[in-house]
């Protein structure tokens, strides 16, 4: 017989036997539609027990002898062979459910036979549904026996093994499709149950640790220690209650969303740690995104193009991995809790009691509370900071419009400095730590004292004090604008606001008088700088306009000594109808403080190529930036170099009318200055004319270039008004 058929016999009026076709049965008995004959309704039989023959319809004609042998061809079989054939099919196919037959005499009906209509064999579907309807009882699949493998007399021997293999062909077609990797994973798990169980437990434990660490992760570098991760987070208990109570689909949605939010909070905490490490403050989710562009430029100058690209790719990949892994961890734990709801409920109740007890008794490990609620606190903190940033933007816009000297005529600005050659100079990252840190201070203090003595021999005197910068570790432009504007410019939004306003800067005050020419020397500026107008500068020399042909020293485009010599040759040393007000920014002490330029003869500077050998012999920035102690040592050396270059220039080119004001823009990064260092920077005024110092006698500043430890400390934003007032300026406030 064919593979997917079984024989059924029908007796017509002439007693002839015909053969019909039914689809093959599956391994498990299923409810199916019954085929219907073309001439009359048939009876439906339920599945038969193993080796139990189905009831046959016997024609009204006399019963043939049971020993009559079956004919060679099934189509020509006698009616007398119907019963043996039925028994043979029951043995070969125990999964069969029905046998079409004609009505039997009243004394022979089967107890399991029920009348029903069957579709014809041509209308029978190609496959049988795998699962029975809910109203049909599940019947175990009968197993094939050795007895069923035997053939009835006259049956072709090849039919029996063919019919036995029929269920194996139909089951895969009805089974749900699985992807290849999942099928291979299932196979591996079945083949290695112990290893699969160990891996599953390990992954679950790691998922739990990841979630707990993310919930209690500190956002300050000084708190990243073992004690900082010890605590029972209340957020975990709340999350367990919510996820356990939800149905499957809402639970998965909440788990994914919660995991992503937790991942975002983790990334923000890591950004906070980095910003505190470099800038002494946390990350501002509204204002600080533009700083990443500056950071990438810094990495290109420090590590090269390939190194910067590697850091950029890592900076993109790490947050993405954190978000994905955290979300998967929360989903995995939620599935585990859903499978063990009773255990989860009891565990949450016990841990909740522990948390409340720790909270009530204020139990701590070190200074870290055991009843942790860090994530809730951080969410509140970030929400408050966003609102504060938006509110600060509106308030500062109004503040920038109010200026104590905004309407002061030029004739009433700095009259006591008329005829003086004014120079305002910033030394990059020159902070209080350089003067007082035990590692850096010995060399820097010695340089300051030696320079003070050398200037005194040249006829110069100095006074110095402390100013508290608006920035820390970087963002030098915030320090510059704070010092010059008299406003506290401590973020990028304030910087944009003030530079777009007409608030009077200290440098512009000299221009407003009409008694000075104004110029800027900016070796660190390598692109357009529209702020020059706000600073009131008539001319600006950037990194490309100073004729330098030597090597870069990491971020610094040229050594300070060279920049100062070019300032002398291009501007200061030339004759002018008016005195100069110069704004100079020196860059050699910018991180990573490797390699470091060295002083050479002023007459040997040329176009800067003399620094080639010095740059090649210097340290590799990658070797310095990762070592805190070496960073401190090399930072101190760069400050010594910048102070030496500036004071030697003043000795060499200064005159009786020169007045130099120089200061640092901010402290170095916390890896050098320390996690709890102040934001103070030294500020000094140097001149030959004693009248310059008479005007600031009430400031209480220290003699010399090195301010005393107890010298006055002002906010950097206070210097402008104090300076203008000291040298005779008359306030005429503008009210915006």
C-alpha distance (Angstrom), angle and dihedral (degrees) to the residues before:
residue distance angle dihedral
X1 . . .
X2 3.82 . .
X3 3.87 117.6 .
X4 3.78 98.7 -104.9
X5 3.82 101.6 37.3
X6 3.72 138.7 83.2
X7 3.75 128.6 -165.4
X8 3.72 123.9 -102.8
X9 3.70 124.1 175.9
X10 3.74 130.2 -142.6
X11 3.73 125.6 -172.0
X12 3.83 117.3 -146.9
X13 3.79 128.9 -163.7
X14 3.83 92.1 -80.4
X15 3.84 91.3 51.3
X16 3.81 92.5 -113.1
X17 3.84 117.7 149.2
X18 3.80 119.5 -130.8
X19 3.78 129.1 -171.5
X20 3.84 124.1 -126.1
X21 3.81 132.6 -170.1
X22 3.79 129.4 -126.5
X23 3.79 128.4 175.6
X24 3.78 118.7 -99.0
X25 3.80 118.3 -95.3
X26 3.82 122.7 -114.9
X27 3.74 125.5 -121.3
X28 3.81 90.2 -98.2
X29 3.83 118.6 47.5
X30 3.76 110.9 -110.2
X31 3.80 133.7 -174.2
X32 3.80 109.7 -106.5
X33 3.73 140.6 172.3
X34 3.80 112.2 -87.9
X35 3.81 120.2 -125.5
X36 3.74 116.7 -115.9
X37 3.79 122.6 -140.1
X38 3.73 119.8 -129.0
X39 3.79 97.8 -122.9
X40 3.85 108.8 37.5
X41 3.84 141.8 -3.7
X42 3.79 118.6 -83.3
X43 3.78 133.5 -147.2
X44 3.82 122.1 -106.5
X45 3.75 120.8 -134.0
X46 3.79 126.1 -159.8
X47 3.83 118.9 -131.7
X48 3.75 113.0 -64.3
X49 3.76 125.3 -129.3
X50 3.79 118.0 -106.1
X51 3.80 111.5 -65.6
X52 3.84 90.8 -4.1
X53 3.84 109.7 134.6
X54 3.77 120.0 -131.5
X55 3.80 121.8 -117.0
X56 3.81 113.6 -94.5
X57 3.76 126.8 -149.2
X58 3.81 108.4 -120.2
X59 3.76 118.2 -152.3
X60 3.79 119.3 -123.1
X61 3.80 90.6 -110.0
X62 3.82 117.8 100.8
X63 3.81 115.3 -74.4
X64 3.80 114.1 -98.3
X65 3.80 121.3 -127.4
X66 3.80 111.2 -81.7
X67 3.85 93.3 -135.7
X68 3.78 93.8 59.5
X69 3.84 105.9 123.5
X70 3.76 119.6 -121.8
X71 3.78 115.2 -104.2
X72 3.82 120.7 -111.5
X73 3.79 92.8 -111.0
X74 3.86 119.0 51.6
X75 3.78 91.6 -144.3
X76 3.81 92.6 63.0
X77 3.82 96.8 45.0
X78 3.79 118.9 137.1
X79 3.81 121.2 -117.1
X80 3.76 88.1 -114.3
X81 3.83 90.7 69.7
X82 3.79 94.8 59.7
X83 3.80 96.4 94.8
X84 3.82 96.6 48.6
X85 3.78 90.4 46.4
X86 3.79 89.8 52.6
X87 3.80 91.4 53.1
X88 3.79 90.7 48.4
X89 3.83 92.3 54.1
X90 3.79 92.0 47.4
X91 3.80 89.3 56.5
X92 3.80 95.4 44.9
X93 3.81 95.2 44.4
X94 3.80 114.1 31.1
X95 3.81 91.4 168.1
X96 3.83 93.6 64.2
X97 3.79 114.4 120.2
X98 3.78 105.6 -172.9
X99 3.77 145.9 26.1
X100 3.80 120.1 -163.8
X101 3.77 110.3 -130.2
X102 3.75 142.9 156.8
X103 3.78 123.9 -107.8
X104 3.78 113.7 -68.0
X105 3.76 126.2 -148.8
X106 3.78 114.2 -82.9
X107 3.80 92.7 -103.6
X108 3.86 94.6 58.8
X109 3.87 110.0 48.5
X110 3.83 118.0 129.1
X111 3.79 117.3 -115.7
X112 3.82 90.7 -132.8
X113 3.78 96.0 48.4
X114 3.82 117.3 111.6
X115 3.79 127.5 178.1
X116 3.77 115.9 -110.5
X117 3.74 141.0 143.6
X118 3.78 120.2 -105.3
X119 3.76 127.9 -159.7
X120 3.75 117.6 -121.3
X121 3.78 120.4 -94.5
X122 3.78 91.0 -106.9
X123 3.85 91.1 59.0
X124 3.84 94.4 46.2
X125 3.87 111.4 116.6
X126 3.81 117.5 -112.4
X127 3.82 94.2 -120.3
X128 3.75 134.2 31.6
X129 3.84 119.6 -130.1
X130 3.78 110.4 -101.9
X131 3.80 97.8 -137.9
X132 3.81 123.2 52.6
X133 3.80 120.9 -127.1
X134 3.77 115.8 -89.2
X135 3.79 93.1 -108.6
X136 3.83 93.3 58.2
X137 3.79 119.5 80.5
X138 3.80 117.4 -117.5
X139 3.81 110.0 -109.6
X140 3.81 118.7 -160.9
X141 3.77 112.9 -116.0
X142 3.81 109.5 -103.4
X143 3.77 115.2 -123.1
X144 3.77 122.7 -124.0
X145 3.80 112.9 -109.1
X146 3.70 132.7 -158.9
X147 3.77 89.5 -110.8
X148 3.78 90.8 60.2
X149 3.76 90.7 56.2
X150 3.79 92.7 66.7
X151 3.78 119.5 95.6
X152 3.74 126.3 -127.7
X153 3.76 117.2 -120.2
X154 3.76 110.5 -78.2
X155 3.88 92.8 16.5
X156 3.83 114.7 126.2
X157 3.80 108.9 -108.1
X158 3.79 94.1 -134.5
X159 3.81 93.5 61.6
X160 3.75 97.2 70.9
X161 3.83 100.3 60.5
X162 3.79 89.8 40.8
X163 3.79 92.0 56.5
X164 3.81 92.4 45.7
X165 3.82 90.6 59.8
X166 3.80 95.2 47.7
X167 3.85 96.7 92.6
X168 3.83 91.2 54.9
X169 3.79 89.1 60.1
X170 3.79 98.4 51.6
X171 3.86 99.9 43.0
X172 3.83 98.1 69.1
X173 3.80 90.6 51.1
X174 3.81 91.0 56.8
X175 3.85 96.7 40.2
X176 3.83 117.2 99.4
X177 3.79 112.6 -96.6
X178 3.79 116.4 -110.7
X179 3.76 129.9 -165.5
X180 3.76 117.1 -107.5
X181 3.80 97.4 -113.2
X182 3.79 92.3 49.2
X183 3.79 91.5 49.6
X184 3.78 90.7 50.4
X185 3.80 90.4 47.6
X186 3.80 91.2 52.0
X187 3.77 90.2 49.1
X188 3.80 91.9 50.0
X189 3.82 91.3 48.6
X190 3.80 91.4 51.4
X191 3.78 90.5 47.6
X192 3.83 95.3 46.2
X193 3.83 106.7 30.5
X194 3.82 96.1 160.0
X195 3.79 95.0 49.7
X196 3.81 91.1 44.5
X197 3.81 90.9 52.0
X198 3.81 92.8 48.3
X199 3.80 91.8 48.7
X200 3.80 91.7 47.3
X201 3.80 92.7 51.1
X202 3.82 90.9 46.3
X203 3.80 93.0 50.7
X204 3.81 91.1 48.3
X205 3.81 92.3 50.1
X206 3.81 90.9 48.2
X207 3.81 90.2 48.9
X208 3.80 90.1 53.2
X209 3.81 92.3 48.0
X210 3.81 91.1 48.5
X211 3.80 92.2 52.4
X212 3.82 93.4 47.1
X213 3.83 92.8 46.3
X214 3.80 90.6 49.0
X215 3.80 90.9 50.4
X216 3.82 95.2 51.6
X217 3.84 100.1 32.0
X218 3.85 110.8 135.5
X219 3.78 120.4 -130.5
X220 3.82 97.7 -146.9
X221 3.82 124.4 74.3
X222 3.81 94.1 -133.1
X223 3.82 90.0 58.2
X224 3.80 94.7 53.5
X225 3.80 97.1 106.6
X226 3.78 136.1 110.3
X227 3.81 93.2 -91.4
X228 3.79 89.2 55.4
X229 3.81 90.5 65.4
X230 3.80 96.7 47.0
X231 3.76 111.1 100.4
X232 3.79 144.2 90.7
X233 3.83 106.9 -107.0
X234 3.78 113.6 -140.8
X235 3.80 88.5 -153.9
X236 3.82 89.4 67.0
X237 3.80 91.3 54.7
X238 3.79 92.8 48.3
X239 3.79 91.2 47.4
X240 3.81 92.0 50.0
X241 3.81 91.6 52.9
X242 3.80 93.5 48.8
X243 3.80 96.3 45.1
X244 3.80 93.9 45.9
X245 3.80 92.8 51.8
X246 3.81 97.2 49.3
X247 3.82 126.3 88.7
X248 3.78 117.3 -111.8
X249 3.80 102.6 -90.9
X250 3.84 97.0 43.2
X251 3.79 88.8 42.7
X252 3.80 92.6 56.4
X253 3.81 91.8 46.9
X254 3.81 92.5 49.8
X255 3.81 91.2 44.7
X256 3.80 92.7 52.8
X257 3.79 93.3 46.1
X258 3.80 92.5 45.1
X259 3.80 91.0 48.9
X260 3.79 92.2 51.1
X261 3.81 91.9 48.2
X262 3.79 90.1 49.1
X263 3.80 89.6 49.6
X264 3.81 91.2 50.9
X265 3.79 90.4 50.9
X266 3.81 89.8 50.2
X267 3.82 91.9 51.7
X268 3.81 90.8 48.3
X269 3.81 90.5 50.6
X270 3.80 89.7 52.3
X271 3.81 90.1 49.3
X272 3.80 89.1 50.7
X273 3.80 90.2 53.2
X274 3.80 91.1 50.7
X275 3.79 93.9 46.6
X276 3.80 92.6 48.0
X277 3.80 88.1 49.2
X278 3.81 93.2 53.9
X279 3.79 108.9 18.1
X280 3.79 102.8 25.3
X281 3.80 94.0 -122.2
X282 3.77 141.0 74.9
X283 3.79 127.2 -90.5
X284 3.79 115.7 -86.0
X285 3.79 109.0 -144.8
X286 3.81 91.5 -155.3
X287 3.79 104.8 40.4
X288 3.79 110.1 26.7
X289 3.80 104.2 65.1
X290 3.85 93.7 92.6
X291 3.82 89.1 58.9
X292 3.80 90.8 72.0
X293 3.79 89.7 69.6
X294 3.81 90.4 54.8
X295 3.80 90.0 46.2
X296 3.79 91.1 54.0
X297 3.81 91.1 50.6
X298 3.79 88.8 50.7
X299 3.82 91.0 51.1
X300 3.80 90.9 50.1
X301 3.79 90.3 54.2
X302 3.80 92.6 43.8
X303 3.81 105.8 36.8
X304 3.77 101.8 18.9
X305 3.79 129.3 -117.1
X306 3.81 98.2 -63.5
X307 3.80 93.7 44.5
X308 3.80 91.7 49.1
X309 3.81 90.6 48.3
X310 3.79 90.8 52.0
X311 3.79 91.4 51.3
X312 3.81 90.0 47.7
X313 3.80 92.9 52.4
X314 3.80 90.7 47.5
X315 3.81 90.3 49.1
X316 3.80 89.2 55.0
X317 3.81 97.3 41.4
X318 3.81 99.1 45.8
X319 3.84 96.7 59.0
X320 3.82 90.5 44.5
X321 3.81 91.4 51.8
X322 3.80 91.5 46.6
X323 3.80 92.0 52.4
X324 3.81 93.5 47.4
X325 3.80 98.0 43.1
X326 3.80 93.5 45.3
X327 3.80 92.2 50.6
X328 3.83 91.6 48.3
X329 3.80 90.5 48.6
X330 3.81 92.6 53.8
X331 3.82 91.5 47.2
X332 3.79 91.9 49.9
X333 3.80 92.2 50.6
X334 3.80 91.4 46.6
X335 3.80 90.8 54.3
X336 3.79 90.5 49.3
X337 3.80 92.1 50.7
X338 3.81 91.7 47.4
X339 3.83 90.7 54.6
X340 3.82 91.1 50.2
X341 3.78 103.5 35.7
X342 3.79 96.1 152.9
X343 3.80 93.7 50.0
X344 3.79 91.1 44.7
X345 3.79 91.9 51.0
X346 3.81 93.1 51.3
X347 3.81 92.2 45.7
X348 3.81 93.2 49.6
X349 3.80 91.2 49.5
X350 3.81 92.1 52.1
X351 3.82 93.9 45.4
X352 3.79 90.7 46.8
X353 3.77 90.0 56.4
X354 3.81 89.7 48.5
X355 3.82 91.1 50.0
X356 3.81 93.2 49.4
X357 3.80 91.0 48.1
X358 3.82 92.1 51.3
X359 3.78 90.1 46.7
X360 3.80 94.2 49.1
X361 3.82 92.9 47.7
X362 3.85 94.2 39.6
X363 3.80 90.3 -129.6
X364 3.81 113.9 -172.7
X365 3.79 141.8 179.6
X366 3.76 103.1 -140.9
X367 3.79 101.9 -41.0
X368 3.82 95.1 -30.4
X369 3.85 116.6 101.5
X370 3.80 116.2 -129.4
X371 3.81 90.9 -143.0
X372 3.81 95.6 69.7
X373 3.79 125.8 -166.0
X374 3.78 97.4 161.8
X375 3.80 99.1 136.4
X376 3.79 93.3 50.3
X377 3.81 89.2 48.9
X378 3.81 92.0 49.0
X379 3.81 92.0 48.8
X380 3.79 89.2 53.2
X381 3.81 91.0 45.3
X382 3.80 93.8 52.2
X383 3.78 92.4 44.5
X384 3.80 90.6 51.5
X385 3.79 91.5 47.1
X386 3.79 92.9 52.3
X387 3.79 90.6 51.6
X388 3.80 90.7 45.4
X389 3.81 91.6 51.0
X390 3.79 92.3 51.8
X391 3.80 91.7 46.1
X392 3.82 91.9 46.0
X393 3.79 91.0 53.9
X394 3.81 91.4 58.6
X395 3.80 94.3 43.3
X396 3.79 95.7 46.7
X397 3.79 91.2 50.9
X398 3.78 88.0 60.8
X399 3.83 92.8 42.9
X400 3.81 93.1 52.8
X401 3.80 90.0 57.6
X402 3.81 91.8 59.5
X403 3.81 113.1 78.7
X404 3.81 127.4 169.2
X405 3.83 90.5 -149.8
X406 3.79 98.0 28.4
X407 3.81 95.3 111.7
X408 3.80 97.6 32.1
X409 3.81 110.5 127.6
X410 3.80 115.8 -118.9
X411 3.77 91.2 -115.0
X412 3.82 89.6 62.9
X413 3.81 96.2 50.1
X414 3.87 119.6 100.6
X415 3.83 94.9 -25.8
X416 3.83 90.7 164.2
X417 3.81 91.5 63.6
X418 3.78 97.4 52.9
X419 3.79 110.9 140.8
X420 3.81 94.2 16.7
X421 3.78 122.1 129.1
X422 3.81 100.0 -128.1
X423 3.82 122.6 -158.5
X424 3.80 123.7 -179.0
X425 3.81 111.1 -169.3
X426 3.80 132.3 -178.9
X427 3.80 121.3 -157.6
X428 3.79 110.1 -153.1
X429 3.84 115.7 -110.5
X430 3.80 92.7 -10.0
X431 3.81 100.4 156.7
X432 3.76 141.2 160.1
X433 3.80 91.5 -94.6
X434 3.80 89.7 66.8
X435 3.80 88.9 60.8
X436 3.81 99.8 39.3
X437 3.82 109.7 25.0
X438 3.83 110.9 108.2
X439 3.81 93.0 -131.4
X440 3.80 99.5 44.0
X441 3.80 102.6 26.3
X442 3.83 100.6 73.6
X443 3.78 93.9 61.5
X444 3.80 96.4 37.1
X445 3.79 95.0 45.5
X446 3.78 90.8 49.9
X447 3.80 90.4 51.5
X448 3.82 91.5 49.4
X449 3.80 92.7 49.3
X450 3.81 93.5 46.0
X451 3.82 90.8 47.7
X452 3.80 91.3 49.1
X453 3.79 90.0 54.3
X454 3.81 92.6 45.6
X455 3.81 91.2 50.7
X456 3.78 90.8 47.9
X457 3.80 89.3 55.6
X458 3.80 87.5 53.0
X459 3.81 90.6 51.8
X460 3.80 99.1 -100.9
X461 3.79 127.4 130.5
X462 3.77 129.2 -163.5
X463 3.80 141.9 -156.5
X464 3.79 123.6 -168.8
X465 3.81 141.2 -173.1
X466 3.79 142.4 155.7
X467 3.79 130.5 -83.9
X468 3.80 124.6 -170.6
X469 3.79 109.0 -131.0
X470 3.78 123.6 -138.3
X471 3.81 90.4 -134.8
X472 3.77 138.5 43.0
X473 3.78 134.9 -152.2
X474 3.80 94.5 -4.0
X475 3.82 146.0 -9.3
X476 3.80 90.3 94.3
X477 3.79 91.9 -179.9
X478 3.81 89.1 69.3
X479 3.80 90.1 58.6
X480 3.81 92.1 46.3
X481 3.79 93.8 50.4
X482 3.82 93.0 44.2
X483 3.80 92.5 52.7
X484 3.79 94.4 45.6
X485 3.82 100.2 40.4
X486 3.78 102.5 39.9
X487 3.82 89.4 -129.3
X488 3.80 127.1 114.3
X489 3.81 100.5 -110.5
X490 3.80 102.9 179.7
X491 3.80 102.7 149.3
X492 3.76 140.9 38.4
X493 3.78 94.6 -105.4
X494 3.79 92.0 56.0
X495 3.78 89.7 46.8
X496 3.81 91.7 54.6
X497 3.78 90.5 46.1
X498 3.80 97.3 49.7
X499 3.81 96.2 42.1
X500 3.80 89.2 51.9
X501 3.82 91.5 52.2
X502 3.80 131.7 76.0
X503 3.81 93.1 -117.5
X504 3.82 108.2 147.8
X505 3.80 116.2 -108.1
X506 3.78 124.5 -156.5
X507 3.79 92.0 -114.6
X508 3.80 92.1 47.6
X509 3.80 89.7 52.4
X510 3.81 88.6 66.2
X511 3.78 91.2 48.7
X512 3.80 91.5 47.9
X513 3.77 90.4 59.7
X514 3.78 90.8 61.3
X515 3.83 88.2 -138.7
X516 3.83 97.1 101.0
X517 3.77 138.8 53.1
X518 3.79 110.4 -136.9
X519 3.80 126.9 -144.2
X520 3.79 137.3 169.5
X521 3.81 128.6 -149.2
X522 3.81 108.1 -162.3
X523 3.82 113.3 168.9
X524 3.80 89.4 168.9
X525 3.82 94.8 57.9
X526 3.81 109.4 97.4
X527 3.80 100.9 161.9
X528 3.78 140.5 31.9
X529 3.79 113.5 -41.1
X530 3.82 111.5 -166.7
X531 3.82 90.6 171.7
X532 3.82 88.3 80.6
X533 3.80 89.1 84.9
X534 3.79 92.6 51.8
X535 3.82 89.8 50.8
X536 3.80 89.2 52.0
X537 3.83 96.3 -121.6
X538 3.78 119.1 160.4
X539 3.81 93.7 -163.6
X540 3.81 133.6 16.2
X541 3.81 126.7 -164.5
X542 3.80 109.7 -156.7
X543 3.80 130.6 -172.5
X544 3.80 92.7 -76.3
X545 3.79 97.6 48.0
X546 3.80 100.3 60.2
X547 3.81 97.9 74.0
X548 3.79 96.2 -119.5
X549 3.84 115.8 166.2
X550 3.79 99.4 168.1
X551 3.81 130.2 97.6
X552 3.77 127.3 -74.5
X553 3.76 117.2 -109.2
X554 3.79 98.8 -138.5
X555 3.83 106.4 -75.3
X556 3.81 94.0 -7.8
X557 3.78 110.2 91.3
X558 3.83 94.4 -152.9
X559 3.81 140.2 -3.5
X560 3.82 116.6 -84.4
X561 3.79 91.3 -122.7
X562 3.78 90.9 59.4
X563 3.83 93.3 45.9
X564 3.82 91.0 51.3
X565 3.80 91.9 48.1
X566 3.80 90.3 52.0
X567 3.80 89.5 48.7
X568 3.79 87.9 55.4
X569 3.78 95.2 46.5
X570 3.80 98.7 42.0
X571 3.80 101.6 35.5
X572 3.78 122.3 -4.3
X573 3.81 98.0 46.5
X574 3.80 94.4 51.9
X575 3.77 125.5 89.5
X576 3.78 116.4 -101.5
X577 3.76 135.2 -172.8
X578 3.77 88.4 -135.9
X579 3.77 133.4 32.3
X580 3.81 117.2 -97.6
X581 3.75 131.4 -110.4
X582 3.81 104.4 -161.9
X583 3.79 129.6 -170.4
X584 3.84 110.9 -160.5
X585 3.81 127.4 179.0
X586 3.83 117.5 -166.2
X587 3.81 119.3 -156.2
X588 3.83 111.0 -177.3
X589 3.81 92.8 100.3
X590 3.81 92.7 57.3
X591 3.80 115.5 122.6
X592 3.03 140.2 -69.1
X593 3.84 84.4 47.0
X594 3.78 95.3 -149.1
X595 2.93 132.3 139.4
X596 3.81 98.8 22.8
X597 3.82 123.5 -155.4
X598 3.80 120.3 -130.2
X599 3.76 131.6 -143.1
X600 3.80 115.5 -94.7
X601 3.77 131.5 178.6
X602 3.78 111.1 -64.9
X603 3.76 90.0 -132.1
X604 3.81 91.1 53.0
X605 3.77 98.5 57.9
X606 3.81 96.5 95.3
X607 3.80 110.5 153.8
X608 3.80 93.7 -21.7
X609 3.82 98.3 -97.3
X610 3.79 88.5 120.3
X611 3.82 86.8 77.9
X612 3.83 93.7 64.1
X613 3.78 94.6 91.5
X614 3.81 92.2 42.7
X615 3.79 92.1 52.4
X616 3.81 93.7 48.1
X617 3.81 91.6 49.5
X618 3.80 92.6 50.7
X619 3.78 129.8 98.4
X620 3.77 125.5 -80.1
X621 3.82 110.1 -107.4
X622 3.82 91.2 -136.3
X623 3.81 89.4 59.5
X624 3.81 92.6 53.3
X625 3.78 105.3 37.7
X626 3.82 94.4 60.6
X627 3.83 95.5 49.2
X628 3.81 115.2 73.4
X629 3.81 96.2 -163.0
X630 3.79 94.8 47.4
X631 3.80 89.5 45.3
X632 3.80 89.4 56.4
X633 3.79 92.5 48.2
X634 3.80 94.6 47.7
X635 3.80 92.6 43.0
X636 3.79 89.7 55.3
X637 3.80 90.0 51.7
X638 3.80 92.6 52.6
X639 3.81 91.3 51.8
X640 3.79 89.3 50.5
X641 3.79 89.7 51.2
X642 3.83 94.6 49.2
X643 3.83 94.1 46.5
X644 3.80 90.7 46.9
X645 3.81 93.1 49.3
X646 3.82 92.5 48.7
X647 3.80 97.3 46.0
X648 3.81 93.0 44.0
X649 3.79 89.0 51.4
X650 3.80 89.4 51.6
X651 3.80 91.8 48.9
X652 3.78 90.1 48.8
X653 3.82 101.6 42.4
X654 3.82 107.5 16.0
X655 3.79 122.6 110.1
X656 3.78 139.7 -172.1
X657 3.81 92.2 -77.9
X658 3.81 97.0 47.2
X659 3.79 116.1 115.1
X660 3.81 115.4 -177.0
X661 3.80 123.0 -167.1
X662 3.80 111.6 -175.6
X663 3.80 131.9 170.4
X664 3.77 144.1 148.5
X665 3.77 121.4 -90.5
X666 3.83 95.7 -144.0
X667 3.78 145.2 -28.3
X668 3.83 119.5 -79.1
X669 3.80 119.2 -101.1
X670 3.79 117.8 -65.0
X671 3.81 92.3 -106.0
X672 3.81 84.6 69.6
X673 3.80 104.8 27.5
X674 3.83 96.6 34.9
X675 3.81 134.4 -108.6
X676 3.80 94.0 -86.1
X677 3.80 100.7 36.4
X678 3.78 119.7 136.0
X679 3.79 123.5 -111.6
X680 3.77 93.0 -122.0
X681 3.79 122.6 132.2
X682 3.83 129.6 -172.4
X683 3.80 118.5 -107.5
X684 3.79 124.4 -170.1
X685 3.82 136.5 -177.5
X686 3.81 116.2 -152.5
X687 3.82 126.0 -172.3
X688 3.80 143.6 137.1
X689 3.79 96.6 -134.7
X690 3.85 109.3 86.8
X691 3.82 90.0 -154.3
X692 3.79 88.2 71.1
X693 3.82 89.1 63.7
X694 3.77 94.4 41.2
X695 3.79 88.9 65.7
X696 3.83 91.4 58.0
X697 3.79 99.2 38.0
X698 3.81 90.6 117.7
X699 3.79 92.8 56.5
X700 3.76 92.0 83.2
X701 3.80 93.8 -138.7
X702 3.82 122.4 162.8
X703 3.77 124.4 -104.4
X704 3.78 115.6 -106.4
X705 3.79 133.7 19.8
X706 3.82 95.0 -65.3
X707 3.81 113.5 73.8
X708 3.79 116.8 -141.0
X709 3.77 117.9 -109.3
X710 3.82 90.5 -110.9
X711 3.79 96.2 42.8
X712 3.83 115.7 131.3
X713 3.79 116.5 -76.7
X714 3.81 119.1 -150.5
X715 3.72 132.0 176.4
X716 3.78 108.6 -100.6
X717 3.80 89.9 -123.1
X718 3.83 89.5 63.0
X719 3.80 95.1 61.8
X720 3.82 98.0 78.7
X721 3.80 96.8 58.0
X722 3.82 93.0 40.5
X723 3.79 91.3 50.5
X724 3.81 94.9 46.0
X725 3.81 91.2 47.0
X726 3.81 94.0 46.5
X727 3.79 91.8 55.3
X728 3.77 97.2 49.4
X729 3.82 105.9 -88.9
X730 3.81 116.8 153.8
X731 3.82 117.2 -138.6
X732 3.80 117.3 -123.8
X733 3.79 105.0 170.6
X734 3.77 122.6 -144.2
X735 3.77 115.0 -149.0
X736 3.78 99.0 -160.5
